[in-house]
Each structure stands twice: as structure tokens, then as C-alpha cells.
Amino acid sequence: MPAMVTVAQAALESNWGMSRLSLEAHNYFGIKAHGKHERIRMCTHECEAGKTVEVKAEFAKYGSLEECIECRDGILLRGAVYARARETRGDEEAFIREMASFLLRAMLGVVKGMVEKS
């Protein structure tokens, strides 16, 4: 995965490595616990039934930044929702556009669901 994208995402999602999740769990991307990961339970905000609510969630706990990046890259390499972004390998700009497009589609889906329920 493009290094500049990884660094930018980690900086954004972890408040430049100062978030509680990154400091206590080396989790710089907000990755939820799955499989056999060691876990840490923290409050977060989720969208449920069109409303933002605070919930306790289990996040993956890593031994290092490198371990966290390896996991995040694995998610991007295997996740079906990232297939279009993977097709742009070698073209960092195209990769960023595809990732942004995916995030925009996901956000629009949430908004659409909120509008339909109101």
C-alpha cells in the first residue's frame, strides 16, 4: 500500500499518534478486534438507526506500530470493498481517488439510510 496514504491515514485517525487507542494499543487506524486479536475495550461513536450514539467497542490491540500497519494492509489487500482500489496498484493518485470514492459512497449510503428513516 502507498506509504504516504498509510502515514496520512494513521495521522488523521490517531491524532498524530496521540489518541488513547494509539497510545495504549498501538492501533493507529481504529481497527476493531476480529479473530484472535488481543483486545482493548473503549468508548467510540457509531451510527445506529441514523443517530450517532456512544458505545463501548472492542478494538484490536497490537504490540507495535508495524504490527498494526501489517494488519491494516492485510485488510486492504483482502477486503472485497477495496477491490477497485487494489486494481490501481502502482498509481498512488489513482489509489487515493478510489479510496476516497469508496469512503464517499459509504458515507452517502449512511446519509441515504438516515433520510429514508426520517
MIDOSE-1310 file (N, C-alpha, C; in nm, 2 decimals, decimal comma, always signed):
residues 118
mpam	+0,08/-0,12/+0,00/+0,00/+0,00/+0,00/+0,09/+0,12/+0,00; +0,04/+0,23/-0,07/+0,13/+0,35/-0,07/+0,16/+0,40/+0,07; +0,29/+0,42/+0,09/+0,33/+0,47/+0,23/+0,27/+0,60/+0,26; +0,26/+0,69/+0,17/+0,21/+0,83/+0,20/+0,06/+0,82/+0,25
vtva	-0,01/+0,72/+0,19/-0,15/+0,70/+0,23/-0,16/+0,64/+0,37; -0,07/+0,55/+0,40/-0,07/+0,49/+0,53/-0,04/+0,59/+0,64; +0,07/+0,67/+0,61/+0,11/+0,78/+0,71/-0,01/+0,88/+0,73; -0,07/+0,92/+0,62/-0,17/+1,02/+0,63/-0,29/+0,97/+0,71
qaal	-0,33/+0,84/+0,68/-0,44/+0,78/+0,74/-0,42/+0,76/+0,89; -0,30/+0,72/+0,92/-0,26/+0,70/+1,07/-0,26/+0,83/+1,14; -0,21/+0,93/+1,08/-0,20/+1,07/+1,14/-0,34/+1,12/+1,17; -0,43/+1,10/+1,07/-0,57/+1,15/+1,08/-0,65/+1,08/+1,18
esnw	-0,64/+0,94/+1,18/-0,72/+0,86/+1,26/-0,67/+0,85/+1,41; -0,54/+0,88/+1,43/-0,49/+0,87/+1,56/-0,45/+1,01/+1,62; -0,49/+1,11/+1,56/-0,45/+1,25/+1,61/-0,30/+1,25/+1,62; -0,23/+1,22/+1,51/-0,08/+1,22/+1,51/-0,02/+1,13/+1,62
gmsr	-0,09/+1,02/+1,64/-0,04/+0,92/+1,74/-0,06/+0,96/+1,88; -0,15/+1,05/+1,90/-0,18/+1,10/+2,04/-0,31/+1,05/+2,10; -0,39/+0,97/+2,02/-0,52/+0,92/+2,07/-0,49/+0,81/+2,17; -0,59/+0,80/+2,26/-0,57/+0,69/+2,36/-0,55/+0,56/+2,30
lsle	-0,63/+0,53/+2,19/-0,62/+0,40/+2,13/-0,48/+0,37/+2,07; -0,42/+0,47/+2,01/-0,28/+0,45/+1,96/-0,18/+0,44/+2,07; -0,20/+0,52/+2,18/-0,10/+0,52/+2,29/-0,11/+0,39/+2,37; -0,23/+0,34/+2,39/-0,25/+0,22/+2,48/-0,25/+0,09/+2,40
ahny	-0,28/+0,09/+2,27/-0,29/-0,03/+2,19/-0,22/-0,03/+2,06; -0,14/+0,07/+2,04/-0,06/+0,08/+1,91/-0,16/+0,06/+1,79; -0,28/+0,10/+1,81/-0,39/+0,09/+1,70/-0,41/+0,23/+1,64; -0,35/+0,26/+1,53/-0,35/+0,39/+1,47/-0,46/+0,41/+1,36
fgik	-0,54/+0,31/+1,34/-0,64/+0,31/+1,23/-0,78/+0,29/+1,29; -0,80/+0,27/+1,42/-0,93/+0,24/+1,47/-0,98/+0,10/+1,43; -0,89/+0,01/+1,41/-0,93/-0,13/+1,37/-1,00/-0,20/+1,48; -1,12/-0,25/+1,45/-1,20/-0,32/+1,55/-1,14/-0,46/+1,57
ahgk	-1,15/-0,52/+1,69/-1,09/-0,65/+1,71/-1,17/-0,75/+1,63; -1,09/-0,85/+1,57/-1,15/-0,96/+1,50/-1,06/-1,08/+1,51; -1,11/-1,19/+1,50/-1,03/-1,31/+1,51/-0,97/-1,33/+1,65; -0,84/-1,36/+1,65/-0,77/-1,39/+1,78/-0,69/-1,27/+1,83
heri	-0,72/-1,15/+1,78/-0,65/-1,03/+1,83/-0,67/-1,01/+1,98; -0,56/-0,97/+2,04/-0,57/-0,92/+2,18/-0,66/-0,79/+2,17; -0,74/-0,76/+2,27/-0,84/-0,66/+2,26/-0,83/-0,56/+2,37; -0,88/-0,44/+2,34/-0,90/-0,33/+2,43/-1,04/-0,27/+2,41
rmct	-1,11/-0,25/+2,52/-1,24/-0,20/+2,51/-1,24/-0,05/+2,54; -1,30/+0,03/+2,45/-1,31/+0,17/+2,46/-1,44/+0,23/+2,41; -1,47/+0,34/+2,45/-1,59/+0,41/+2,40/-1,56/+0,47/+2,26; -1,66/+0,47/+2,18/-1,65/+0,52/+2,04/-1,79/+0,57/+2,00
hece	-1,79/+0,63/+1,89/-1,92/+0,68/+1,84/-1,96/+0,60/+1,71; -2,08/+0,55/+1,71/-2,13/+0,47/+1,59/-2,26/+0,53/+1,54; -2,29/+0,50/+1,42/-2,42/+0,54/+1,37/-2,51/+0,43/+1,38; -2,62/+0,44/+1,46/-2,72/+0,34/+1,47/-2,86/+0,40/+1,45
agkt	-2,93/+0,34/+1,36/-3,06/+0,38/+1,32/-3,06/+0,53/+1,29; -2,96/+0,57/+1,22/-2,95/+0,71/+1,17/-2,91/+0,81/+1,28; -2,87/+0,76/+1,40/-2,83/+0,85/+1,50/-2,69/+0,82/+1,55; -2,61/+0,92/+1,59/-2,48/+0,89/+1,65/-2,50/+0,86/+1,79
vevk	-2,44/+0,75/+1,83/-2,45/+0,70/+1,97/-2,31/+0,67/+2,02; -2,29/+0,68/+2,15/-2,17/+0,64/+2,21/-2,18/+0,49/+2,26; -2,09/+0,41/+2,22/-2,09/+0,27/+2,26/-1,95/+0,22/+2,30; -1,95/+0,11/+2,37/-1,82/+0,05/+2,41/-1,79/-0,05/+2,30
aefa	-1,67/-0,05/+2,24/-1,64/-0,14/+2,14/-1,50/-0,20/+2,17; -1,48/-0,32/+2,11/-1,35/-0,39/+2,13/-1,27/-0,36/+2,00; -1,15/-0,30/+2,03/-1,06/-0,27/+1,93/-0,94/-0,36/+1,94; -0,87/-0,38/+1,82/-0,75/-0,47/+1,82/-0,64/-0,40/+1,90
kygs	-0,57/-0,48/+1,97/-0,45/-0,43/+2,04/-0,33/-0,49/+1,98; -0,23/-0,41/+1,94/-0,11/-0,45/+1,87/+0,01/-0,43/+1,96; +0,12/-0,51/+1,93/+0,24/-0,49/+2,00/+0,33/-0,38/+1,95; +0,30/-0,33/+1,83/+0,38/-0,22/+1,77/+0,30/-0,16/+1,66
leec	+0,36/-0,04/+1,62/+0,30/+0,03/+1,50/+0,31/-0,06/+1,38; +0,43/-0,13/+1,36/+0,45/-0,22/+1,25/+0,34/-0,32/+1,24; +0,31/-0,39/+1,35/+0,21/-0,49/+1,35/+0,07/-0,44/+1,31; +0,04/-0,32/+1,36/-0,08/-0,25/+1,32/-0,09/-0,22/+1,17
iecr	+0,02/-0,17/+1,12/+0,02/-0,14/+0,97/+0,01/-0,27/+0,89; +0,07/-0,38/+0,93/+0,06/-0,51/+0,86/-0,08/-0,55/+0,86; -0,15/-0,54/+0,97/-0,29/-0,58/+0,98/-0,38/-0,49/+0,89; -0,36/-0,36/+0,89/-0,44/-0,27/+0,81/-0,41/-0,30/+0,66
dgil	-0,29/-0,33/+0,62/-0,26/-0,36/+0,48/-0,33/-0,49/+0,45; -0,33/-0,59/+0,54/-0,40/-0,71/+0,51/-0,55/-0,69/+0,48; -0,61/-0,60/+0,56/-0,75/-0,57/+0,54/-0,77/-0,51/+0,40; -0,68/-0,42/+0,37/-0,70/-0,36/+0,23/-0,67/-0,46/+0,12
lrga	-0,58/-0,55/+0,14/-0,54/-0,65/+0,04/-0,65/-0,76/+0,02; -0,73/-0,79/+0,13/-0,82/-0,90/+0,12/-0,97/-0,85/+0,12; -1,00/-0,73/+0,17/-1,14/-0,69/+0,17/-1,20/-0,66/+0,04; -1,31/-0,72/+0,01/-1,38/-0,71/-0,11/-1,41/-0,56/-0,14
vyar	-1,44/-0,49/-0,04/-1,48/-0,34/-0,07/-1,37/-0,26/-0,12; -1,24/-0,31/-0,11/-1,13/-0,24/-0,15/-1,07/-0,29/-0,29; -1,15/-0,38/-0,35/-1,10/-0,44/-0,48/-1,07/-0,33/-0,59; -1,15/-0,23/-0,60/-1,13/-0,13/-0,70/-1,00/-0,05/-0,67
aret	-0,97/-0,03/-0,55/-0,85/+0,04/-0,51/-0,73/-0,04/-0,54; -0,74/-0,17/-0,51/-0,63/-0,27/-0,54/-0,59/-0,27/-0,69; -0,69/-0,25/-0,77/-0,67/-0,25/-0,92/-0,57/-0,14/-0,96; -0,56/-0,04/-0,88/-0,48/+0,08/-0,92/-0,33/+0,07/-0,87
rgde	-0,29/-0,05/-0,82/-0,16/-0,07/-0,77/-0,05/-0,01/-0,85; +0,04/+0,06/-0,79/+0,14/+0,13/-0,86/+0,11/+0,27/-0,90; -0,01/+0,31/-0,89/-0,05/+0,45/-0,92/-0,11/+0,51/-0,79; -0,03/+0,58/-0,72/-0,07/+0,63/-0,59/-0,19/+0,73/-0,60
eafi	-0,19/+0,81/-0,70/-0,30/+0,91/-0,72/-0,43/+0,83/-0,74; -0,43/+0,73/-0,83/-0,55/+0,66/-0,86/-0,60/+0,58/-0,73; -0,50/+0,53/-0,66/-0,53/+0,46/-0,53/-0,61/+0,55/-0,44; -0,55/+0,67/-0,42/-0,62/+0,77/-0,33/-0,76/+0,80/-0,38
rema	-0,77/+0,82/-0,51/-0,90/+0,86/-0,56/-1,00/+0,74/-0,54; -0,96/+0,62/-0,56/-1,05/+0,50/-0,53/-1,09/+0,49/-0,39; -0,99/+0,51/-0,30/-1,02/+0,50/-0,15/-1,12/+0,62/-0,11; -1,09/+0,73/-0,17/-1,18/+0,85/-0,14/-1,32/+0,82/-0,19
sfll	-1,33/+0,76/-0,31/-1,45/+0,73/-0,37/-1,53/+0,63/-0,29; -1,46/+0,53/-0,24/-1,52/+0,43/-0,15/-1,58/+0,49/-0,03; -1,50/+0,57/+0,04/-1,54/+0,64/+0,16/-1,66/+0,73/+0,13; -1,66/+0,80/+0,02/-1,78/+0,89/-0,01/-1,90/+0,80/-0,04
raml	-1,89/+0,69/-0,11/-2,00/+0,60/-0,13/-2,06/+0,55/+0,00; -1,97/+0,51/+0,09/-2,01/+0,46/+0,22/-2,08/+0,57/+0,30; -2,03/+0,69/+0,30/-2,09/+0,80/+0,37/-2,23/+0,83/+0,31; -2,24/+0,83/+0,18/-2,37/+0,86/+0,12/-2,47/+0,75/+0,15
gvvk	-2,42/+0,63/+0,16/-2,52/+0,52/+0,20/-2,57/+0,54/+0,34; -2,49/+0,59/+0,43/-2,53/+0,62/+0,57/-2,63/+0,73/+0,57; -2,60/+0,84/+0,49/-2,69/+0,95/+0,48/-2,83/+0,91/+0,42; -2,82/+0,83/+0,31/-2,94/+0,79/+0,25/-3,03/+0,71/+0,35
gmve	-2,97/+0,62/+0,43/-3,04/+0,54/+0,52/-3,10/+0,63/+0,63; -3,03/+0,74/+0,67/-3,09/+0,83/+0,77/-3,21/+0,90/+0,71; -3,20/+0,95/+0,58/-3,31/+1,02/+0,52/-3,43/+0,93/+0,51; -3,41/+0,80/+0,46/-3,52/+0,71/+0,44/-3,59/+0,68/+0,57
ks	-3,52/+0,68/+0,69/-3,58/+0,65/+0,82/-3,65/+0,77/+0,88; -3,63/+0,89/+0,83/-3,69/+1,01/+0,89/-3,82/+1,04/+0,83
